Amino acid sequence: MALWDSVTESLGGVSTSTLLVGAAAVVLAPVVVPAVLTGLRPIVKTVLKGGIFLYDAVGGMVSEVGEGASDLVAEARSEMAESAATQSGA
């Protein structure tokens, strides 16, 4: 037991349970991590699909706003040209 106390003391007073949890994590990580990632794959795909849908929807809205703004600018220029023609002809 003195050897174990010496080892844990040299690690900064780490308790036995902490060492056991760390060892279990090292042993189980190669098995657990891929299983968790496989389980998360459908969730990640669903989130990505939602992001793509939002991107497309927002792109359509921005396109419509751009067309509306372009129409307004064309109308304003037309009115300015008519006003300038009226003023120069008067």
N, C-alpha and C positions, 0 to 999 in steps of 0.2 A: 504494500500500500504506500510505502514511502516513495517508491519510484513513481507511482501514479500522482501522488501529491506533488512530487518534484516536477513532473511534466506539466500538470495544470498550473502550478505556480509559475513556471517559466513562460507560460502563455498568458500571463497577466491575471491569474486567478480565475480562469474560465472554469465553469462548473461542468460536471460530468454530463448532465443533461444537454448542455449546449454542444458539447463535443459529439454526443450521440445524434443530435438533430443534424448537425453539419455533416457527419458521416452518412447518415441516411439520405440527405439531400444529394450528396455526391453519387451515391449508389443508385438512387431512384431517378435522378434527372434524365439520363438517357432514355428511360422508358416513359416517364410521365410527360416530359416536354413535347415529344412528337404526338402523343395522344391528345394533349390539350390543344395543340395547334390544329390537329385534324378536326377536333370538335369545334374550333372557332372558325374554320374555313367557310361554312355556310353563312355564318353571321357576317363575316368580313365581305363576302360576295354580295349579300343583301345590302349592306351599307354602301358598297361601291355602286350597285345598281341605283340606289336612291340618289347618290351624288351625281351620277350620269344623267338621271332623269331631271334633277334640278338644274344642272348645267344646260341641258337642252331647252328646258322651259324658260330659263332666264335669258338664254340666247335669243329665243323667239321674241320675248318681250322687248329686249333691247333693240332688236331689228325693227319691230313695229314702232317703237319710240323714235328711232332714227329716221324712219320713213316719214312719220308725222312731222318731225322737226324740219326735215328737208322740204316738205310741202309748205310749211309755214314760212320758211325762208324764201321759197319761190314766190309765194303770194306777196310777201312784204316787198321783194324786189320789183315785182310787177306793179304794185301800187306806187312805189317810189318813182318808177319810170313814167307812169301815167301822170303823177303829180308834177314831175319835172317837165313833161311835154305840155301839160296844161299851163304851167307858169311861163314857160318860154313862148308859148303861142299867144298868150294873153297880152 
